[in-house]
Amino acid sequence: MMIYTIGVIGTQPHRVLTNSKQKRKVIEMRNELYDFANQVSNMFYRDGGYKSFPIDVVEEEGKFIVYAEIPGVKKEDITVSFEDSTLTIAAKREKGDNKKYLIHERNAMKYERSIYFNDILEDTINAKYEDGILAVTINLKKPEEKPKTKIVIE
């Protein structure tokens, strides 16, 4: 007896196994394959790849605000740093449990994005994380007004 579900793997409907022992073994093998695929993709897809997170950079008067969408990650697992005119936002999600999953798609991951900024006040950068959105405020240096130099004509 074959039973089909509504779910799709690739473009083909997948079969639901009627034997629970078979089903459990197939699910465990699939989860191991997903874990392996995520580990491989984390090695190759870093900044700019599909394993990064979406950002918006908004310019307001005298400052930039970087919004990074990082849902499902604890505040303690996010780091924000600024070095050599580059803002780096990194986040990680640990696997951390030994539960037996029927479906396990939310694996351990590492994300990182770097953005270059020029002429900013490094001491005033601050960050706030709320509802899966990280907001980093970066204040701009005020343009220095250089006094005009009067040139004497000879």
C-alpha positions as CSV (number, residue, x, y, z in Angstrom):
1,M,0.0,0.0,0.0
2,M,1.4,3.4,-1.0
3,I,0.3,6.6,0.6
4,Y,1.3,10.1,-0.7
5,T,1.4,13.3,1.2
6,I,1.0,16.8,0.1
7,G,4.6,17.6,0.8
8,V,7.1,17.9,-2.0
9,I,10.9,17.0,-2.1
10,G,12.3,18.7,-5.2
11,T,9.5,18.6,-7.7
12,Q,8.2,15.1,-6.9
13,P,5.7,14.1,-4.2
14,H,7.4,11.9,-1.6
15,R,6.0,8.6,-0.3
16,V,5.0,8.1,3.3
17,L,6.3,4.8,4.6
18,T,3.8,2.7,6.5
19,N,6.3,0.7,8.5
20,S,7.3,2.9,11.5
21,K,10.7,1.3,11.8
22,Q,11.4,2.0,8.1
23,K,10.0,5.5,8.5
24,R,12.3,6.3,11.5
25,K,15.4,5.0,9.7
26,V,14.6,7.1,6.5
27,I,14.0,10.2,8.6
28,E,17.3,9.7,10.5
29,M,19.2,9.3,7.3
30,R,17.5,12.4,5.8
31,N,18.4,14.4,8.9
32,E,22.0,13.3,8.7
33,L,22.1,14.3,5.0
34,Y,20.6,17.7,5.8
35,D,23.2,18.2,8.6
36,F,26.0,17.3,6.2
37,A,24.6,19.6,3.5
38,N,24.4,22.5,5.9
39,Q,28.0,22.0,7.1
40,V,29.2,21.9,3.5
41,S,27.2,25.0,2.6
42,N,28.5,26.9,5.7
43,M,32.0,26.3,4.4
44,F,31.4,27.8,1.0
45,Y,28.6,30.4,1.4
46,R,29.7,33.1,3.7
47,D,29.4,36.9,3.2
48,G,27.0,37.5,0.3
49,G,26.0,33.9,-0.1
50,Y,22.6,32.5,0.8
51,K,23.8,31.7,4.3
52,S,24.0,35.3,5.2
53,F,21.1,37.4,6.5
54,P,19.3,40.3,4.9
55,I,20.2,43.9,5.8
56,D,19.0,47.4,5.1
57,V,21.3,50.4,5.5
58,V,19.3,53.6,6.0
59,E,20.9,57.1,5.9
60,E,19.3,59.7,8.2
61,E,20.6,63.1,9.1
62,G,24.0,62.7,10.6
63,K,23.9,58.9,10.9
64,F,23.5,55.5,9.3
65,I,21.2,52.8,10.7
66,V,21.9,49.2,9.7
67,Y,19.0,46.8,10.2
68,A,19.9,43.1,10.2
69,E,17.2,40.5,10.2
70,I,18.4,37.6,12.4
71,P,15.4,35.8,13.7
72,G,15.8,32.7,16.0
73,V,19.2,33.7,17.3
74,K,19.7,34.7,21.0
75,K,21.2,38.2,21.7
76,E,24.2,36.5,23.4
77,D,25.0,34.7,20.1
78,I,25.3,37.9,18.1
79,T,28.5,39.9,17.9
80,V,29.0,43.4,16.4
81,S,32.5,44.8,15.8
82,F,34.1,47.7,14.0
83,E,37.6,47.6,12.7
84,D,39.5,49.3,9.9
85,S,36.3,51.2,8.8
86,T,34.4,47.9,8.6
87,L,31.3,47.0,10.6
88,T,31.0,43.2,11.0
89,I,27.9,41.5,12.3
90,A,28.2,37.8,13.1
91,A,25.6,35.4,14.5
92,K,25.5,31.8,15.3
93,R,22.9,29.2,16.2
94,E,24.2,26.2,18.1
95,K,22.7,22.7,17.7
96,G,22.9,22.0,21.4
97,D,20.4,19.2,22.1
98,N,20.3,15.5,21.7
99,K,16.6,15.1,20.9
100,K,15.3,12.7,18.3
101,Y,13.7,14.7,15.5
102,L,11.2,13.6,13.0
103,I,12.0,16.6,10.9
104,H,15.1,18.7,11.6
105,E,15.6,21.6,9.3
106,R,16.8,24.3,11.8
107,N,20.5,23.3,12.1
108,A,23.5,24.9,13.7
109,M,24.6,27.8,11.5
110,K,27.1,30.7,11.4
111,Y,26.3,33.9,9.6
112,E,28.4,37.0,9.0
113,R,28.1,40.3,7.1
114,S,30.6,43.1,6.7
115,I,29.9,46.6,5.6
116,Y,32.5,49.3,4.9
117,F,31.8,52.8,6.3
118,N,33.9,56.0,5.9
119,D,34.1,59.1,8.1
120,I,32.1,57.9,11.1
121,L,32.5,58.3,14.9
122,E,33.5,54.9,16.1
123,D,33.0,55.8,19.8
124,T,29.3,56.4,19.3
125,I,28.2,53.1,17.6
126,N,25.4,51.3,19.4
127,A,23.3,48.3,18.8
128,K,19.8,47.1,19.8
129,Y,18.3,43.7,19.2
130,E,14.5,43.3,19.4
131,D,12.1,40.8,17.8
132,G,14.7,39.3,15.6
133,I,15.9,42.6,14.2
134,L,19.3,44.1,15.1
135,A,19.6,47.8,14.6
136,V,23.1,49.3,14.6
137,T,23.3,53.1,14.7
138,I,26.5,54.7,13.3
139,N,27.0,58.4,13.7
140,L,28.8,60.3,11.0
141,K,31.6,62.7,11.5
142,K,30.6,66.3,10.9
143,P,32.4,67.7,7.9
144,E,35.3,69.9,9.0
145,E,35.1,73.4,7.8
146,K,38.5,74.4,6.7
147,P,39.2,78.1,6.8
148,K,39.6,79.7,3.4
149,T,43.2,80.6,2.6
150,K,43.6,84.0,1.0
151,I,46.2,83.9,-1.7
152,V,48.2,87.0,-2.3
153,I,48.6,87.9,-5.9
154,E,52.1,89.1,-6.8
